[in-house]
Amino acid sequence: MIREAIDKVVSGRCLDMQEATSVMGEIMEGEATPAQLGAFLTALRLKGETAQEIAGMATVMREKALRVEVPGALVDSVGTGGDGQNTFNISTAAAFVAAGAGLKVAKHGNRAASSSCGSADVLEALGVKIELTPASVARCVNEVGMGFMFAQAFHPAMRHAGPVRREIGIRTVFNILGPLTNPAGVQNLLLGVADPELSETMARVLALLGVNHALVVHGHGGLDELSLSGDSSVWEVRGGEVQEWTLKLADTGLPNRSTEDIRGGTKEENAETMRRVFRGETGPIRDIVLLNSAGVLLAGDRVENIKQGIQTAAKIIDDGDALQKLEHLVALSQSLE
């Protein structure tokens, strides 16, 4: 199938969802040669990936992942990365706030790719044990309200694609599949996308995959987060439909902040910053965490709008609930395998 797919994509034609599923099946089974895989990934990137193609490939990745079985509604807060802004770990901090609000968070992430500190890096620096079995992650989600799935450990079939991806060195469809392939089958999420051309496509993919409620966001200044430096574009996915709207910063009640104000550092520095914010430190980092926490709370159907979400997030931090969730996850994860 992959030879036919290469021929089709090279000629500028799109694969349907079933064709994409078949090709991805061959890749995940190790049946595609490195040359075929490199040619396919490059041709697909040059043509531009469609929602049908991405959804088909994501479906296979989900099926091949190690499963985390947790009852009830789950949320995730995740970004595609690649915005080049090297910001603080906003979505990871927002995940703890969401857990403090009573949502069950199944966070799916990895080490840094384009930034200096990914979600796995900062969680490790905070003291969280990041390499856990699916059963242990499920226990963290059930008992703490938050668990972390280290992507490379939960997608063993990706080993067939890893060397080729590293050798060709360009952004491929695999870079955008990560946020779509949560091993716990999360149905509610905030998904930040750095590339504005890709944002609506990602929303269409989530609609095809049948998520319950998602916000796909692209922030002013090219952030894969809701932004404090200007308005943010939002594609809201619910019931298979996508609705686009603009989140105006002026309507949030938060001050305008430069992207410089939310830069991150090393994993140790980011971990210390997160603890300070959770202990009540005010400033730009707290503000961007409040804004993006509000997005997670809205996607998780905990609040009715972003402004209400900001108020709820502030109370969770000020009451010490986010810090308590962090400390509980550190303690429990370290006691598990």
N, C-alpha and C positions, 0 to 999 in steps of 0.2 A: 504493500500500500504506500510506503513512504516514497518509492520511486515515482509512482503516479502523482503523489501529492507535490513532490518537488517540481515535476513538469508543469503541473497546473498552476502552482504559485509563481513560478518563474515567468509564466506567460501573463501574469497579472490577474488571474482568476482567483476567486475566493473558495475556500473549502466550506461545505456545510457542516453543521454540528456533528453529524454522524461520521463524516470523513475525518474531521479533526480528532474525534474520539478514537477512531481506528489507528490513526498515525501515532497518537500519544500512547496507545496501548503497546505498539511495537517498540517505541522508545523506552517505555518503562520496563518492558520485558528484556531489554538489552538486545533486541533483534535488529535494530538499525546500526549500521556501521558508523564509526566516527565521521567519516567523510560525508555520508548521507545526512547525519544529524547536523553537521556544520552547514551544509548546503541548505537544508530545510530551514533552520533557524535564521540564517542570513536572508534567504529569499523572503521569508515571512515578514521579517523586520522591514525590508525594503518596500514590500507591497503595502505593509501596514496591517496589523492584526485586527480582525473584525470581532464583534461581540460573539458571534456564533463560533468562531474558531477558538477564542479564549475559553468560552464556556465549555466546549467539548473537551478541551485539554484539561481544564480544571476538574471536570467530572471524573476523569481517570485518575488524576493525582489524589483526589479525595478518596477514591476507592482503594488506592494502593497504600494510603497512609495508615500508620498504626492508629487505631481508634481509641478515643477517650470517651468513655460512656458515663454521662452525667445526666440525671433526669431534670426536667424543667427547662425554662428559657435561659439561654446563655448569651452574653454579649462579648464583643472584642473591640479593641481600640487599636488601630494599626495604620501604617502608612506604607506607600510604595518605596519611600526613600528616594534618593537621587535628586533632591532639590538643591544640593550643593551649598546649603545654608549652615550646616553644622550646628543645628539648634540643640538646645537641651532636650532630654528625653520626655517630651510633652505627653505623648500617647501612653507611655508607661505610667507616668504620674497620674494621668486621668483614669487609668484602669483601677488604681487604688482608691481614688475618690468614688468611682462607680461602685466598687465593692463596699465602701463605707455607706453608700446609699441603699444597700440591700440587694443590689444586682449580683448575679453570679457571673464572674468574668473568667473566660477561658482565653488567656492571652497567648498568641502564637507569634513567635519572633525568632530572631537570629542575632548573630554577632554583626558588628558594623560592616557594611559593604563600602558605601561612599562617604560616610561620616566617620568620626573618630570614636563613636560610642553608640552601639546598638542596644536594643532592649535587653538582650542576653548579657551584654557587658555590664550595664548599669545594675541589673538585678544581682549579678554575681558580686559586684562591688558592695552592694547593700547587704550581702550576706545570704541571699537566697541560693539554695542548691538548684541549679538549672537543669541538670541531667537526671530526670526522674522517669520511672516507668509510667505507662498510661494509667495504671491503677493508683499510683501515688499522686499523679496530677489530679485525677478525679477526686481523691480524698481531699486535696488542698482546696479544690473548688467547692466541695460540699461543706467542709469544716470552716474554711477561712472566708470563702466567697471569692477567692481568686486563686488560679493556678497558672503555671507557665509551661508551655510546650516548646521545647527547643527544636526549631524546625528541622535541622539536619539530622536529629535523632528520630524524628517522627516520619520522615519521608525517605526510607532506605532505598526505594526504587530510583531515587534521584541520582544515585551513584553512577548510573549509566550516562547521565548528561553532564555531570560535574566537570570532568576533564576537558570536554569539548567547549563548554561555556568559558572556562578559564583561558583556553588557548585562543579562542576567537576574540575575546576581550571586548565585545560590544554588548549593549543592552539587548537582551532577547526576550521573548515571551515569558521565559522562566522568571525574569525579574518582577513581572507583574502577577504571576500565578500565586506567589507566596501568600499575599493577603486574602486570596480567594479560596485557600485550601486548608482552612482550620480543621485540625483532626478531631475536634469535638463537635463539628457540624453546627457551629454558631449561626444563628438565624437573625441576630440583631447586631449591627456594627456601625462604627464610625470609621470610614476608610478615607484617608488622605491621599491625594494623588498629585504628584509634583508637575506632571505634564498636562497642561490645560487641554491639549488635543485628545488626551486619553481619558479624561474624566468622565465624559458622558458615555463613552464606550464601556468603561468599568461599571457604571450604573446599569447599563443595558445587560451586561454579563450577570450582575447580581439578580436582576429581574428574571433572566433566563434560568438561573440556578434556583429560583424560588425562595429567596430570603424573605423573612417576615417584615423587617423594617430596617433600612440602612440609610445613612447619610454619606454620600460621596462628596468630598469637599476639596476645593483648591483655593488656597489663600492668596491674598494680595502679596506681591513680591515673589511669587513662585513657590510658596510654601506647600508642603503636603500636610498642612494643618489648617484649622481656622486661624485667621491672622488678626493681629492687633495693629498692623501698619496700614490697614485699609479694609475695604469690603471683601467678602469671601463668596465664591460661587458654590452653590449647593445643588446636588442632584439627589432628591429624596426618592427612595425606592420603597414602595409598599403595594402589596397585592398585585405584583407583576407589572405595575405602572411606574413610570419615572416622571417626576415633576421637578422642573428646574426653578430655583429662586435665588435671590441674592440676600445674604446676611449683611446688613449695613452696620458697620462698627458703631455708628452714632446711636443706633437703637439698643445697643448692649449695655450702655452705661459704663463701659470700660474705657480708659484713656487710650489715645493713639500712642503706640510704642514702635520704635525702630526695631528692625530685625536684629540689629547689633545688640539690642538689650536682652535678647533671648538666646544668645549664642551659648553653646555647650563647651565643655572642656574634656578632660580625661574622664575615664569612667569613675575614678575616685572622686574627682571634683563634682561630677554630675550627681553622684550618690549623696554627697554631703549637701549639695544644693537642694535635692529633693527632701532630705530630712529637715533642712531649715524651713522650707516652704510648709511642710506638714506640721512643723512646730509653731507656725504662725507668722513667719517672716513675710512682709508685704513687699510689693514691687512688681516689675515686669514679668518675672517668672511665675509668680503666683497668678497674675492676671491671665497669662496665656494658658495656664493650667485650668483656671476657672472656666475660661471660654470653651476649651476643648472637652473638659469634663461635662459641660452643659450639652455638648453635642452627643456624647455617649449616653447621657441620661435621657435625651430626647429619642435617640435611636432605640434605647432600651425601654421606651414607653414609661419611664419613671416620672417625666415632667411633660407639660404640654407645649412649652416653647423654650427658646434659648435663654431668655431673660430669667424665667423661673428656674431654669437649670443652673444659671450662674449663682443665684441666691442660695439654691440648695447645696451646690458645691462648696460655697463659702462657709456655710454652716457645718458641713461635714468636716472640713479642714479645721475650723475654729473649735469644734467640739472634740478634736483629737481622734476622730474615727478613721481617717485615712492613715495616720501614723500607727494606730492600733492594728489595722489590717496588714500593714507592712511588717510590723514586728511579729505578728502571728504567723505570717507566711514564712518569714525567716526561721522562726523556731520550729514550725511543723516540717518544713521542707528538709531541714538539717537532720531531722529524726527519721526520715524516710529513705528508701532506696529508689 
